[in-house]
Amino acid sequence: MSRKWVEKEGLGWVEKNIISREQYDQIVQLYAEQKHAIGMLPLLGSVLLGLGILSFIAANWQEIPQLLRLLMIVVVMVGFYAGGEQFLRKGHGKLGIALTALGLVSFGAGIILVGQMFHLVAYDLTSFTVWGLAGIVLTYMYRSRFLYLISLLIFTGAQWYSTLELHQFSYAALVIMAVGLGYFTWQRQSTLLTWCYSLSFVLQCLMLVFVKDWPLLWLFIPVMALYAAGDWIRDRSSGYAVQTVPLIAAYVFAVSMVLLWDIRSSSDLDEILAQPAYYLIALVVLFAISVLGKLRQARGSSAFEWILLAPFVYLPGGIEVLYLLALFFFSFYVLWRGYMEQWRFKINFGTVLFLCSTMVAYGKLTWDFMDKSLFFIIGGLLLLALSWVLNRRKKQVLEDTKGGKTS
């Protein structure tokens, strides 16, 4: 809860005689005024300084003797680490973490530059994995979210590079990232870190499927394993953060099945369909684990979210219609839960999903035979009308809640 929110809402409490002006001042004083912008300056400065140092060294690298290059790498890295430790001991946390982050960047840059100096050719992600592992160690040493995000970016970027350039995927890097940063995420229970972790994990799973030329449906086994793990997290803000990205991936897949399902050859099917026996068994096992977690926390109705993973794609016909219905049912479910829980984020999210589902249905049904100008005009009017109706309903429900009425 922020100080600004307390200041704004507290004035309303004073006007309604819920609290006195003196009590309002006392409550406000309990929330220290946070200076996020100022606190971010050292972190932003460290990023710019690191980029400047790297660009300067890269521009003049060939003119520097090799021994001096090695010395520069060691001195810069140790200097940043030592400076960060000193500032942290003196109580300058942001600046200390910023310098430590520069030390981590310098370590990775040193690995790359040493490889170039001695013409070492890497055919895997071992060097990047060591770099990311160093980031994990520093993350636990300093309990820093900034170092966590840099480490996560290193692993994700390394897998991206390996996928595009080396056409390989590092299982070791994925496991080290998933376990090392996953445990830290579970300890901190931070919504931001959980969102970033979930996004990175899903992206790396997508890279794995792409590199190995596996059928696309295999993507949803590790992705929904992450979703099922979210059902066993007691803190629901972190649980929702874990599960939202897998659900978005499933929603996008359902949309693609509605709009792009026009498969004619068996080779096209092979790119999508996993072997039914193994895939469906794995999906059922994950569904059971998820439902058990939901029942354990009295959230059994949320099992309906699995409708996006229903294997309609294996049916002989009517696939587009079934996935379209699944999109609408899922959107209505999110809206219903948002209204039941009086949670503004879920209401807004459900509204967006419903509008997207409507436009998907509209595009599927009218694109081929309607004039394109008329298509966009009617589509825009439809979106505006639906948005107005849903926002009006949301406003009414939230006002009723504030007034103590039952929605």
PEURBEL-V687751 format. One record per backbone hydrogen bond with DSSP energy under -1.0 kcal/mol. CO is the residue of the C=O (numbers start at 0). NH is the residue of the N-H. Records with the same first field share a line. If there is no record, write none. Layout:
# PEURBEL-V687751
CO: NH + NH
This chain:
# PEURBEL-V687751
1: 5
2: 6
3: 7
4: 8
5: 9
6: 10
8: 12
9: 13
10: 14
11: 15
12: 17
13: 16
19: 23
20: 24
21: 25
22: 26
23: 27
24: 28
26: 29
27: 30
34: 38
35: 39
39: 43
40: 44
41: 45
42: 46
43: 47
44: 48
45: 49
46: 50
47: 51
48: 52
49: 53
50: 54
51: 55
52: 56
53: 57
54: 58
55: 59
60: 63
64: 68
65: 69
66: 70
67: 71
68: 72
69: 73
70: 74
71: 75
72: 76
73: 77
74: 78
75: 79
76: 80
77: 81
78: 82
79: 83
80: 84
81: 85
82: 86
83: 87
84: 88
85: 89
86: 91
87: 90
90: 92
91: 95
92: 96
93: 97
94: 98
95: 99
96: 100
97: 101
98: 102
99: 103
100: 104
101: 105
102: 106
103: 107
104: 108
105: 109
106: 110
107: 111
108: 112
109: 113
110: 114
111: 115
112: 116
113: 117
114: 119
124: 128
125: 129
126: 130
127: 131
128: 132
129: 133
130: 134
131: 135
132: 136
133: 137
134: 138
135: 139
136: 140
137: 141
138: 142
143: 147
144: 148
145: 149
146: 150
147: 151
148: 152
149: 153
150: 154
151: 155
152: 156
153: 157
154: 158
155: 159
156: 160
157: 161
158: 162
159: 163
160: 164
161: 166 + 167
169: 173
170: 174
171: 175
172: 176
173: 177
174: 178
175: 179
176: 180
178: 182
179: 183
180: 184
181: 185
182: 186
183: 187
184: 188
189: 193
190: 194
191: 195
192: 196
193: 197
194: 198
195: 199
196: 200
197: 201
198: 202
199: 203
200: 204
201: 205
202: 206
203: 207
204: 208
205: 209
206: 210
207: 211
208: 213
214: 217
215: 218
216: 219
217: 220
218: 222
219: 223
220: 224
221: 225
222: 226
223: 227
224: 228
225: 229
228: 231
229: 232
234: 238
235: 239
236: 240
237: 241
238: 242
239: 243
242: 246
243: 247
244: 248
245: 249
246: 250
247: 251
248: 252
249: 253
250: 254
251: 255
252: 256
253: 257
254: 258
255: 259
259: 261
264: 268
265: 269
268: 271 + 272
270: 215
271: 216
274: 278
275: 279
276: 280
277: 281
278: 282
279: 283
280: 284
281: 285
282: 286
283: 287
284: 288
285: 289
286: 290
287: 291
288: 292
289: 293
290: 294
291: 295
293: 298
294: 297
298: 301
299: 302
300: 303
301: 304
302: 305
303: 306
304: 307
305: 308
306: 309
309: 311
310: 313
311: 314
317: 321
318: 322
319: 323
320: 324
321: 325
322: 326
323: 327
324: 328
325: 329
326: 330
327: 331
328: 332
329: 333
330: 334
331: 335
332: 336
333: 337
334: 338
335: 339
336: 340
337: 342
342: 346
343: 347
344: 348
345: 349
346: 350
347: 351
348: 352
349: 353
350: 354
351: 355
352: 356
353: 357
354: 358
355: 359
356: 360
357: 361
358: 362
359: 363
360: 364
361: 365
362: 366
365: 369
370: 374
371: 375
372: 376
373: 377
374: 378
375: 379
376: 380
377: 381
378: 382
379: 383
380: 384
381: 385
382: 386
383: 387
384: 388
385: 389
386: 390
387: 391
388: 392
389: 393
390: 394
391: 395
392: 396
393: 397
394: 398
395: 399
396: 400
397: 401
398: 402
399: 404
400: 403
